[in-house]
Amino acid sequence: MQVLLAIFERFTDILINEKPFPFVLDLSHWGFGKHVFSRSSHLSKASYTKSFVNDDAGIVSREEVRGRYTDWRECVGVMSVYDNWIKRLDKTNSLNTDLQRKSLYNSATYCYYLAFIGIVGTNNGVTSALRLSSCEKSEPINCKAPRGYSFTGLKVRAGNKTVYPTMGKEFYQFHKKYEKLRQWGEIEFDLDVQRVGFFRISGIGKCAPLNKVSIDTLKEWLIGHLPNVKWHTPRELRKGVSWSFWNLSNGDINTVAWKLQNDVKTTLKSYSNPPKIAGLKELSTFMNEMWNEAIDSSRSAKYIPVQINNGLHKTPAGHCNANDLSQAKRSEGFTDSAPEPNCSRSETCFFCRHYVLHADEEDIHLITSLKVLLPYAQKRAANEASYAIKFAPILYRIDEILEELIKQFPAKKSLVDDAMNKVKQGDLSKHWQSHFDLLADLEAYS
């Protein structure tokens, strides 16, 4: 899911900010490396063009290319290819309606479209015809349904039943970027899309709704560029949403039906026997991958150190060495996907370069109390994926900090074990005991 969103965000940035080709698509956080694009796709076997671009997307000079060849016949042929490639690249970078930018728009849209299905839970037929311009904030229809943003659509197979797919607040940030991309496509290609939410561009003034061919095109493109990526069909993604809501609602089939915009009978028939599994990591292979992706995307380093002892100020998360609130800043090794340190949000302190944990009972009690409380936010998340995106990096970081404490002070392991046993029995630190009702405490974050 996050790979799709990373591709979508990078391609959108290239288009709406009019950035030039070639460019780098960096998917290193997910184990898929860096990819240089001088075209919207590098699946076709270009004879020499890959050698004209460096790993940082810099263009190799004509002189350097010419100097690689001693045979004048081969050199003449290669230089002809190079010159034509440069001319083609100039056109791509000077004309927003160029074929390469049109193709990049379609690829970005396909990625967001599939991610949308994986978060919102709509099927192909409903999603392709959604009226996204009618999006508005929604309130939960029952105590187990999340607040978020809802759209209006029709379910043809259910007799044109009106449905209201809903996404959570945390995913809406991506939707706002898609709206900007969509607007770019409408303006640059002079489109009259009659408010259809998702469309592919075929030319100036020409577009069409997405369909199965669009998904097949994305699959071919994605697996072609990233052979090790695991492909999930829209139905598999939709089933993942049903399992998430089954788990979040403790097996309430009415809540699952509401999320999928099905009646209860259809939900039971099509998505029966979802696994009731207590832990997010064990929910399914799909959700396990989502959990790991959320962690990997939050860091550029496998291990990120933390200071133990000698902190200046006591905080609800431990101690701090900053002189004032304005100094809060991520430690080296965390990416923009990691929580931004905010002194009013104690769970973000662990990512700050000024965070300090004291190797004493008080600080260990604080951090283990927070570790036990954070999973309560799962029940407020729009779905399991949104919970993973927000809290997997935090829980992983807490474990990393405790491991570093034990590494530096092995004798403290018994203190950590005792603290974990206490908090699991409900004996929280005084500060976090007063915040046990996370429905209020984590309102702004989850």
N, C-alpha and C positions, 0 to 999 in steps of 0.2 A: 504493500500500500504506500509506504513512504517513498519507495523508489519511484512509483508513478507520480507522486506529488513533487518529488525533487526534479524529475524531468519536466513536468508541467511548469514549475516555477522558473527553471532556467530558460526554457524556450520562451515563456511569456516575457521574461526580462529582456531577452534578445530582441523580441518584436516590438513591444510597446516603448522601449527606451532606445530603439533604433541602433542597436549595437551591431558591429560588423561581423561578418564571417571572415576567416575561420574563428571558432570559439571552442572553449573547453567545457565539456559536461563532466563534472567531478562527482563520481558516485563512490569514492573511496570509502566513505563512512559505512557503506553497506556491503563492502567487499567486491564491488564491481569495477574498480579502477577509474581511470580518467579516459575520456574519449574526446578526440578532436574532430570537429565537424567543419569541413569547408563546403559541405552540402547538407541538406536536411537529412540525408541518409548516406551511410558509407557501406551499404550492403553490396552494391554493384562493384564488380572487380575493375577498378580504374587502373590503367596500366602504370602510370607514373605519378599520378597526382598526390598520393599519400606521401611521397618522398619530397613534395614541395612544401610541406608544413612541418614545423618542429613540434615537439611535445607540448610546448606552452602556447600553441596556436600561432606562433610567429611564422611569417612567410619567408621561405628561403630565397635569398637573392638570386637574380638571373645569373650573375657571375659565378656564384657558388655551384649552381646546378650545372652550368656549362663546364666547370672545372672537373666535374666528376667523370667525364667521358673523354677517352683518347681516340676512339673511332669516330671520325667526322660524320659518317653516314648516320650512326646511331645518335650522335649529338644533334644533328640537324632535326631528326625526327622528334627527339625529346624536347628540344627548344620550341618546336612548333606546338607541341602539346602544352608546354608551359605558357607560351604567349596566349594561346586560346583560353587556357584556364584563368589567367589573370584578367582577360577581357570579360569572361563570364562572371568572375568574382566581383569585378567592378560594377557590373550590371546588378548583381544581387545586392550589393551594398548601396546602390544609388536609387533603387526602385523598390518601394515597399510591396508592390503587387507582383514582384518577381516570383517565378515558379518555386524557388527554394524557400522563400518566406511564406508562400501559400502552403507549401507542404509542411513547414515547421508549425504553422498555425493548426493545421489538421492534426498533427501528431500530438501537440500540446492539448488540444481539445479531447482527443481520444483518451489520453492519460487521465485527465480530470474527470471525464465521463465515467470511466471504470472505477476510479476512486470514489466518486459520488455514489455509485451503486453500492460499493462496499461499506460506506458510512450510513447512507440514508436507508438502504434496503429495498429500493424500488426495482421492478423488473425492467427489461429492455423497452418493452412497449410503452410503459408509463414514462420512464426517464427521457426517452427520445422526444416526447411531445410535451414535456413540462413547460408551463408558462413561468419562467423564472422571474419575470418582471413583477409578478404578483407576490413576491416573497415578503413576508411580514413576520414580526415576532409572534410567537405562539405561547400560550399558557398550557400547562399540562391538563389533559382531560381526566386524569386520575392521579392519585398520589404517587404512583410508581412510574408515570411517564415523565420524561424530562422536558424542561423548557428549552426553547431554541428558536429556530426559524422554519416556517412551514411554507410550502408551495402548493399550487393547485394543479391537478392533472386529472386525466380521464383514464379509467381502466376499461379498455374495449372489451376484453374477454368477460368482464363482469357486467356487460350491458351498459357501457359508458358510465359506469359508476364514478362519481366525483371522489377523488382521493386527495389527501393532504400530507404528502411526505414531509418529514421534519428532520432537520440537522441540528446538532448542538452548537453552542456558542464557539467552542474551540475550533471547529471545522469551518465555521463561517468566514474566518480570515482567508482561507483558500478560495472560498466562493467569491469574495470581493475581488480577488485577483482575477478570477475567471471572468467576472463581469467586465473588468477593464480589457481583458483580452478579446472578449466577445465584441465590445464596443469598437476596439481597434479594427477587427475584421469587418464590421459593418461599414465603418467610415472609409477605410482604405480600399475596399472592394465594392463600394457603392451598392450595398445589399439592402433589400427590403425583405426581412426575414419574418415579418408579421408576428413578432414576439415569440417565435419558437426558441426554446432555451438552448438546445444544442444543435449545431449544424456544421457541416463540412463545406469548405469553399471549393468550387470547381473552376472558377474564373471570375472575371469582372462582372458583377451583377448576377452571379450564379452561385447558388448554394442549395443544399439539400439536407434533410434531417439525417441523423446518424441511424445506422441500421446494423444488421449482423455482419455485413461486409466490412463496416467500419471497425468492428471488434476484431474480425479476422485480420484486417490490415495491421491493427495495433499489435496483435499477437505475433505476426510475422516480423514486424519491425523490432519489437522488444526482444524476442528470442534470437533474432538475427544479430542484434548488437550485443545482447547480454545472454549468451548461451546457457549460463548457469542459473538464470533467474527462474523461479517457479511460477508458472502461469496458473491463474485462478479464473475460471469462467464467471460471468455475471451471476449465474445460478449458485455457484459455490460461494461467491461473496455474499449473496443474499441469504444463503443458508447460514453463513457465519454470523450475520446480523441476528438471525432468529435465535441462534444458540446464545449469543451475547445477552439478548433480552430475556431469554429463559433463565439464564443464570442470575442476572441482575434483579429480576423480579421474583426469584425463588420459585420458579415453575408456574408463574401466573400466565396461562395461555391467552387470556384476554389482552394483557399488555403486549405479548408477542404479536398477536393479531393486529393490534392497533399500530405497532411499528411497521409491520409489513403492509398495512392497509388491506388486509384480507378479512373475511369473516372467520369465525372460530373454526367452523367445519373445514374450510379450505386449508387453514393453517395446520390443523391436526392431520389432514390427509397428505399435504405436501411436505411438511417439515416435522413429522412426528418423531418422537423419541429423541429429542435433543439431549445431549449428555448433561446431567446435573453434576457439575464438578465444582468443588469449592474454590480451587485456586485458579487465577487467571492464566498462569503459565501452563496449566494442564488442560485448559479448555479445549484446545484442538491444536493440531500442528500449525494451522493458519494463525491462530492467536498467539501461539508460542513464537512464531516468526515475527509477528507484530511487536511483541514485547522486546525481543532481542534487537529489532530494528530501531525501536525507540531509544534504547540504551546506546547502541552503536552510533546513531546519528547525533547524539549529544556530545560526543567526544572525538577528538582527533588523536588522542593518545590512549593506549590501553590502560596505563596506570597514571594517575594524577596524584601527586603527593599532598599531604595535609600536615599542618604544624601541630605538634603535640606539646602542650604546656606553654607557659609564659604569655598568656593572653592578658590584655589590658582591661577589657570590659566584659561583664557577665551578660549573656543573652539567653533567651528561651531555648536556643539550639546549642549553647556551650559558652564560648568566649569569642571576643573580637579584638583585633588590633588596630582598627580604623580610628582615626581621630574625629571624623564626623561622617554623617550619612552620605555625603556626596562622593566618598571614596569607594563605595561599593562597586566592585568590578569582578567579572569572571576570572577565575584562575586560568593560567596557560594550560591548554589541553582540552578546554571545553569549547564547543562550537556554538553558533547562534541558535541551534536547536535546544541547547541546554537552558534551564530556567535562568532568567536574568536576576542577579542578586538584587533584592529589594529588602531594605532593613525592616519594613513593616510586615514582611512575609517570612517568618522564621524558617520555613522549609527550603527557602532559596539560599540561606546563609551557607549551606554546605558547598556551594559552587563559587563562593567569593574568595578572592586571594587573601583576604584578611581574617578568614575563619580560623579559629583555634579550638581544639578540644583538650581539656585538661584530663589527665589520667587519674581522675578521682571519682568517688562514688556519685557526687552531685551531677557532674557533666554526663557521666555514663547513663545515669538515670534519666536525664533530659533527652538524650538522643535515642535511647531505646524506647522511651515513652512515645516519642514522635513516630518512630518506626512502626509501632503497634497501632497507632491511631490512623496513619495515612490510608490503610486499606478501607477504612470506613467511607472514604471519599468515593470508592468504587460504586456505591449504591446511588451516588448523585450524578455519576457520569452519564453522558448521553448513550454510550455503549462501551463495550470492553476496549475497543480501539482507542477511544478518546481518553479512557483511564490510563491505558498503557503509555500513550504519547505524553501525558502530563506527569505521571508518577513513577513510571519505571526508572527513569534516570535518577530520581530522588532516592528511591529505595536502594538502587544499586550503589549510589554514592555513600549512603549511610553504611552499608556493608563494607565498602572500601575503607571508610574512615575507621571503623571498628577493627578491621583487619590490620590496618597500619598501627593502631594503638597496641594491639597484641604483639605485632612484630617487634615494635620498639620496647615494649614492656611485657614480656611473656607472663609474668606473675599476675598481670591484670586480667588474664583470661577468666579466672574464677569470678572476678568482680563483674565482668560483662555477662557471664552466664547467670549469675545471681540476679542481676538487673533484669535480664530478659525473662526470667522466671517470675519475678515480681510483677512486671508490667502485664504479662500474659494473664496473671491472676487479677488484674484490675488495679494494682497498686502503682498508679502513675505518679509522676512528679507533680508537685503542687501546681505549677503553672499549667501543665497540660491537663491536669484533672479538671481545672476550671474551663477548659476548652473541649471537654469530652464530646459535647454535642457538636459534631462537625457540620451539621446542617447549617449552622451559623458561621462557624469559624472558617470553613473552606468555601463559603458561598462565592466569594470573588475569584477564587482560583480554579475551582472545578466546574 
